[in-house]
Amino acid sequence: MEHRSSQIRISRLPHVLGEFTARSGTAAVAVSVVVIFGAVIGVYGIRSIWEGIFSTIVSSVVLVMLFVIQHTQNRHQVAIQLKLDELIRSSPRADDFLVHIESAEDGELIERELDQLAHHEALRDSENDGEVGAG
């Protein structure tokens, strides 16, 4: 149980960071820093050491944000999947094999997708046949 608890604690940091960086004020601060840095470079020129420092900071922020975005998207995907699974389970006519289909092999996913496409095409064809006969 300790492993799960530490995983939850570690997960909080990217979640909080994602919430913080999603605010418009954070974007405004980031744009302001870049504009100020550009103005300082334009006025005073840039020394190679400052260019290296700025480049390192920007690269580090980009790398951290990559992981934050990935974590946030994964969390949202799991939440949406759980909601969809619950809807499938609650519908008596739904195909229960679709619950957790995201963990299926690629071949099964392709087969299910082709079955769904064929089903929808058959529905469209039957609707079009009904419209032609009614006219």
N, C-alpha and C positions, 0 to 999 in steps of 0.2 A: 504494500500500500504506500510505502515511502516513495517509491519511484513515481507513482501517479501524482502524489502531492508535490514533489519537486518539479514535475513536468507542468503542473498547473501554475506554480509560482513563476517558472521561466516563461510560460505563455503570456503572463500578464504584461510583461515589459513590452513586447512587440505590439500587443493590443493597445496599451496606453499610448505608446509612441505613434501608432497608426491613427488613433483618435485625435491626438494633438496635431499631427501633421496634416490632417484632413481639414483643419480650420482655415478659413480665408485669411485670418490674421497672420498665420504662420507663412503662408505663401507670400503675403505682402512683405514680411520681414526678409524672406529669402530674396525676393526681387530687389528690395532696397539695398541689401548687402552687395548684390552683384552690381547694381547701378553705381553705388558709392565706390566700390573697388574699381570699376571701369573709369569713373571720373578721376580717381586718384592716379590711376595709370596714365590717363590722358594728360594730366597736369604735370606730374612729376616723373613720368617714365616708370619703368619697372626694373627692379634688380632681379637677377636670376634666383636669388634665395627666396624672395617673396613670391615669385612665380611658382617655385617648387613647393613652398608651403601652401599656397592657395590651391594648387593642383592636387596635392596630397589630401587636403581637407575635403575638397569637392569629391574626389574619388572615394574617400572613406564614407562620406554621407550617402553617395549614390549606392555603394555596396550595402550599407545598413538598410537603406530604404528598400532595396531590392528584396531583402529578407522580410522586412516588415510588410510589404505589399503581398508577398507570397503567403505569409502567415495569415494575413487578414483575409485574402481571397479563399484560402483553404478552409478557414473557420466559417466563412459565409457559405461556402459550397456544402460543407457538412450540415449546417443548419437547414439550408434549403432542401437537401436530400432527405433529412429526417422528416421534414414537413411533407414532402411528396410521398415518402414511404407510408406515413400515417394516412394520407388521403387514399392511397392504393389499398391499404388494409381495411379502411372503413367502407369502401365501396364494394358491395356484394358482387357486382359484375366485372370488377377489375381483375386483371391477370396478376395473381400473387407472385408469379415468377419474376415480375419486374421489380419487386422489392430487392434492393441491393444489387441491381443489375450492373451498377458501376464497377463492381469487383469481378465481373464475369470476364472470361477470355475474349479476345478480340473477335474470334470466329463466331461466338455466340452473339456478341453485340451486332455484328454485321448481319447475321441471320435474323435477329429480332427487328433490326431496322428495315430490312427488305420485306419482312412480313408486315410491318406497319405500313410501309409504302404501298404494298399490294392491297392491303385492306382499304386504305384511303382512296386509292385509284378505283377499286371496285365500288366504293360508296359514291364516288363522283360519277362513274359510268351509270350506276343505277339511277342517280338523280337526273342525269342528262337523258336517259331513256324515258323517264317519266315525263320530262318536259317536252320531248319530241312527240310522244304519244298524245299529250294533252292539247297540242296546238293543232 
